[in-house]
């Protein structure tokens, strides 16, 4: 790899056939250039879009928030570990199939408690179509050029194959994935522009996810800046449905441009990394791994009390049963997991990264 050009990733992508090499193209486009900050940012900008429906918000928030509050940082790490596995090995690898089957089993478990909530085909298709176009739309949102034609074709095919692995409620195959990349954009925009009720549980989910990102990556005196960054990049339709205030006009104008400049500088002047995120995680020593896990645990211990203090008595939601039901956490989090759920969830992330952090 030392003899490769400075920008070897883009060069290799453009030599490949996206109809046949779509797994490798997706791997190159997504698995090499990342950081804790950017990975967490993309999680915060992505997950709330998937639970804008009343049924989606209900099963994620449930009673008092579950892992969204009590394992806020571990949940991010587990999701990123799961995604890293899929992105690196691809939809045809047995490790990916086993991981997705774990998610299907988890959904089946919760479908018994919330019958009907996992039956909507468009929810599964939206996750896959959204994932296929995420990088392209994010770059356009920042005013940067979108992805290449090779990446468009490859990402559409990659997520079309991933979509085949998921099952809706009662083990129903998921059908209706768009026929091309532009179809994925149209599908997502149609759903995003559909008027929806504003679930109060959805407000808490989005607030918890945004708050986790801000508390992890910004000092307390700059928490306001972290929230403005998230809001300036989030889908306006999601902010509206989740009843999150839009960004200040100045933040909306300046912050995306600042982030665009940082990414442009990185694209222009820095070498492509020689190793992927998953390779670097797998090469961590036991000491490094344990140190990182302890960092995540420490963040999780503090988060529930901080979140509850900020949102339990939010005057915008006076009388909301879900806000007022937030526990008054005292000191460090004493989360006691449901062993049955934990056993199912432990199969989801596979052996990549930090799935045992929780």
C-alpha positions, -999 to 999 in steps of 0.1 A, spaced: 0 0 0 30 23 5 35 26 -33 -2 36 -38 -9 72 -49 -17 98 -23 -54 96 -33 -56 58 -39 -92 53 -28 -108 75 -55 -84 61 -81 -93 25 -73 -131 32 -72 -130 46 -107 -112 15 -121 -139 -9 -108 -171 -21 -125 -200 -10 -102 -223 -37 -116 -199 -64 -104 -176 -48 -78 -202 -29 -59 -192 -44 -25 -156 -33 -30 -167 2 -41 -189 6 -11 -161 -7 12 -137 18 -3 -161 47 -1 -173 41 35 -147 21 55 -115 41 54 -121 78 61 -138 81 95 -133 94 130 -152 92 163 -166 127 157 -178 121 122 -192 87 129 -211 100 158 -223 130 138 -236 108 110 -254 85 135 -271 116 151 -281 128 116 -294 94 106 -312 75 133 -340 101 141 -352 99 105 -360 62 109 -384 68 139 -405 97 128 -436 75 127 -457 70 158 -451 33 157 -413 37 152 -410 62 181 -431 39 203 -409 8 200 -377 27 204 -387 49 234 -410 23 249 -415 32 286 -387 55 297 -362 55 269 -343 23 274 -309 23 258 -314 57 241 -310 72 275 -294 46 298 -269 33 272 -267 63 250 -230 60 240 -229 22 240 -258 22 216 -239 44 192 -209 22 194 -229 -10 189 -246 6 158 -213 17 143 -198 -18 150 -227 -34 132 -225 -10 103 -188 -15 100 -193 -53 97 -219 -49 70 -199 -23 50 -167 -42 52 -178 -77 45 -209 -70 23 -243 -85 20 -232 -119 8 -208 -127 36 -220 -151 63 -210 -126 91 -233 -100 76 -261 -124 72 -258 -136 108 -257 -100 120 -289 -90 101 -306 -122 113 -298 -110 148 -317 -78 141 -346 -97 125 -348 -117 157 -347 -86 178 -375 -71 158 -395 -103 162 -390 -102 199 -403 -66 201 -431 -73 176 -447 -96 202 -449 -66 226 -459 -41 199 -478 -61 173 -481 -44 139 -453 -19 145 -428 -39 125 -451 -47 96 -445 -15 75 -425 -24 44 -417 12 36 -398 15 69 -373 -12 59 -370 2 24 -364 37 36 -335 26 59 -318 9 29 -326 36 3 -316 63 28 -283 45 35 -276 42 -3 -279 80 -8 -267 93 25 -231 102 15 -243 118 -18 -270 139 -1 -247 149 28 -220 162 4 -246 182 -16 -260 196 17 -225 210 24 -222 225 -11 -197 199 -21 -198 177 -53 -219 146 -50 -205 111 -53 -194 97 -87 -216 76 -110 -197 45 -101 -205 51 -64 -241 58 -72 -245 25 -91 -226 6 -65 -243 20 -34 -277 13 -50 -268 -23 -57 -251 -28 -23 -282 -17 -4 -305 -35 -27 -288 -68 -17 -288 -57 20 -326 -51 17 -331 -87 8 -318 -99 41 -344 -81 62 -378 -94 72 -408 -75 82 -431 -87 109 -442 -123 107 -411 -131 86 -424 -113 56 -398 -106 28 -392 -69 22 -401 -59 -14 -402 -26 -33 -367 -14 -32 -362 13 -59 -349 3 -93 -320 28 -94 -302 55 -74 -325 83 -85 -354 61 -75 -339 59 -40 -338 97 -38 -374 100 -49 -385 73 -25 -368 90 5 -380 125 -4 -416 113 -8 -416 97 27 -398 127 42 -423 151 27 -453 131 40 -471 151 67 -471 131 100 -483 134 136 -457 147 160 -451 119 186 -438 132 219 -417 100 223 -401 111 190 -391 144 205 -374 126 234 -356 101 211 -342 129 188 -333 150 219 -314 121 235 -295 113 203 -286 149 197 -277 154 234 -254 124 234 -235 137 204 -231 171 220 -221 159 254 -195 135 240 -178 159 216 -183 195 229 -173 211 262 -202 223 283 -198 259 273 -201 250 236 -231 226 239 -252 252 222 -228 251 192 -231 213 189 -269 215 189 -268 242 162 -245 221 141 -268 191 143 -299 212 135 -283 230 106 -275 196 90 -307 176 100 -336 171 76 -361 200 82 -389 175 80 -374 154 108 -369 185 130 -405 195 125 -420 160 132 -398 156 163 -407 191 175 -371 203 176 -365 240 170 -349 248 137 -313 262 137 -307 299 140 -304 315 106 -268 324 111 -259 288 121 -278 275 91 -257 297 69 -223 293 84 -219 259 101 -224 237 70 -199 259 51 -173 255 79 -177 217 79 -175 217 41 -142 236 42 -128 211 67 -138 181 45 -126 199 13 -92 205 30 -90 169 40 -100 157 5 -75 180 -11 -44 180 11 -44 149 32 -33 114 22 -60 87 21 -57 64 51 -39 30 44 -62 10 67 -99 9 72 -119 17 104 -126 -20 110 -89 -30 105 -78 -3 130 -104 -15 155 -94 -51 152 -57 -42 157 -64 -24 190 -45 -40 219 -65 -54 248 -54 -24 269 -66 1 242 -98 -18 238 -105 -19 275 -96 18 279 -121 27 252 -148 5 267 -143 22 300 -146 56 284 -179 46 269 -192 32 302 -182 63 321 -201 84 296 -231 62 299 -231 65 337 -233 103 336 -257 107 307 -291 97 321 -290 122 350 -278 150 327 -305 142 301 -333 140 326 -323 172 343 -325 190 309 -357 175 295 -379 162 323 -394 196 330 -392 210 295 -418 238 295 -426 231 258 -440 197 269 -458 205 301 -482 177 308 -465 152 284 -466 118 302 -434 107 285 -413 137 295 -427 138 331 -420 100 334 -383 105 329 -367 91 361 -350 115 385 -316 99 382 -294 106 412 -256 102 407 -244 75 383 -266 53 362 -275 20 377 -290 4 346 -301 -32 351 -305 -48 317 -332 -73 307 -311 -105 303 -333 -119 276 -331 -87 255 -294 -84 261 -288 -119 249 -306 -112 216 -289 -79 211 -254 -94 217 -258 -114 185 -264 -83 164 -230 -65 162 -210 -97 157 -173 -95 166 -165 -61 152 -153 -34 176 -170 -27 209 -203 -46 210 -195 -58 245 -192 -22 258 -226 -24 273 
